[in-house]
Amino acid sequence: MGLPARSSRFLFLLAAFTSIFCPFSTSQAQQTIPEKQKALWQKMDQNIQDVTQNVDGVMGVMVEDLASNQTFTILPDEVFPTASSIKIAVLADLYLQAQQGKLKLTDMYTVQKSDLVPDSDIMGGLTPGLTKITLHDLATMMVAVSDNSATNVLIDRVGMENVNALLDSLGLTHTRLRRKMMDLKAASEGRENVATPRELGKLLELIYRGKVLNQPYTDDFFTMLSTHKESFIPRNLPDGLKIANKPGELEGVRNDIGLVFLQNHPYIVSVMSCYLRNEREGEDAISKISLLAYRTLDRLDRASEYGRVISPANSGSPR
């Protein structure tokens, strides 16, 4: 017996509602990962575990394939000091406010002696009162050489509360900008800049997926963050590979968070650490984790569905 007309109409409306607001079926939303790919990831997982266990300190790790959403984590939701990696959030809010018309990246700033703080390799060499530079120039200094004075000027320009409001709007509630750079008094009072490996990685993912900025500003953001710098994620990876990342260093702390732009399998690497007895050991561990992730994702990037890997001519890929 057929359904009454009223019931049929209800089911039709329900189906229409579902198709509009839930456009993906369960099978579409939960992408099936072939068992052999899972096995490859498991080998990477074990190798990364071995690296972190050999470090005299604590490490949090997230590696995420943005094509399949397959993720590997160690202490992904533990809160760590960010050091300079928090500058990713400052840069994101700068670009968002530029997109909103609240400022222009070409707005000029005159260097002031009162703005200068230690570890300002570029700003410290400019002539106060006479040198004028753009907000875009300040952002370049912040990313390329982690210039702390440039960062502090940008924090004043965008507003610390606005950076945190952006993070809140994205659900990144454990990532906080609480002090300016080199504010040792604030740090001693417990007002540390903090985040989790998952949240800093998620921030890059949300920007990459167009959830924060429109396409032109997204492209410019990642171009800026890809500016060459001394850092740990790219250290053992091929020259010419686009990597948008920001490291951070404090006593006992080494971090690096980045997005590696493989053609078919772009991926996030987010590594944070604390309690390091030897900071160089932490740096080397981040570079090893980065290389392990690359070796796995690069093979997936170049492989057929059956697992045959085809290398481009004259490939410089690490083996």
Secondary structure, DSSP 8 states (H G I E B T S, - for coil): ----HHHHHHHHHHHHHHHHH--S-HHHHS----HHHHHHHHHHHHHHHHHHHTSSSEEEEEEEETTT--EEEESTT--EE-GGGGHHHHHHHHHHHHHTTS--TT-EEE--GGG--SS-TTGGGS-TTT-EEEHHHHHHHHHHS--HHHHHHHHHHH-HHHHHHHHHHTT-TT-B--S-TT-HHHHHTT---EE-HHHHHHHHHHHHTTSSS-HHHHHHHHHHHTS----SSSTTS-TT--EEEEEEEETTEEEEEEEE--SS--EEEEEEEES-S-HHHHHHHHHHHHHHHHHHHHHHHHB-TT--B---TT-----
